[in-house]
Each structure stands twice: as C-alpha cells, then as structure tokens.
C-alpha cells in the first residue's frame, strides 16, 4: 500500500511544476521546480541504465523528455545545463559548466527544448572501485525553473 501511495504521489507531483522522481535500478533521483518533465532516465548505449555500476570509458547520459515551463522570448527557450561529479567526501572530481552556452544568443525552439540531455564519459580522474555522485542541473536562463538530477555510482572494471 505504501508503494502505491508513493507511485500516486509521484505521478501527481510530476504533473505539476515541482516534484521528485526516483529510479531504483540506476539510483537516479530527479527533482524539479518551475520546469516540468514527462520522463527522466540515465542511458548508456541507447538503453536505460539498469545498475549504478559504471565502467571506465562508458558514456552515460541523463535524458529528459517532455520538458515544459520555459519563459519564452519570441517563441525561443534559453536552457542551461551543467554537470558535477563529487567524490565520496563531497569534493568535486569533475565539473562541466553551462553546457548550452552556445545557445545564449539565439535560444532554441520551444519544441526542441522539450528534449534535454547531459552526457558524461567515465574516465580520469575517476578511479575504479570508488563511489561518486553525478549531479546535473538544468535551468531556464530567463526564469527560475530548474530540474536537478543526482545519481550515486561506483566504477567497476
């Protein structure tokens, strides 16, 4: 009964402009405020991740679909995105700031902004056997809306 209540609550929250979604297979947790989304998942090689165990050289991508709520200017959205990887002590091991900076002047069509992603290739300085936290941040550069993703993962051989 508790799981059904959580599922109903999550479904309700995701239909609003604020909420939380958790994927228990990959350990991805996504929160949103002001921007909404239909789906969020971690993928590798075109398939949704089924584990939080990642290999060196593996490319993982946080995929968001059905993103809505941008404050549009002349029909254009101005999304921002960044990625951080933190070690088990909370120190930054990697950081990729403003991944969409190339769209700052032109923006993107609102229908294109419905599909956002942020990718990371597992590699140096990340170490085999260590646990890290992947954090992504998507935001509206013309408003206050945001979507945040977080996933703890361990690097395996």
Order of alpha helices (4+ residues) and beta strands (2+ residues): alpha-beta-beta-beta-beta-beta-beta-beta-beta-beta-beta-beta-beta-beta
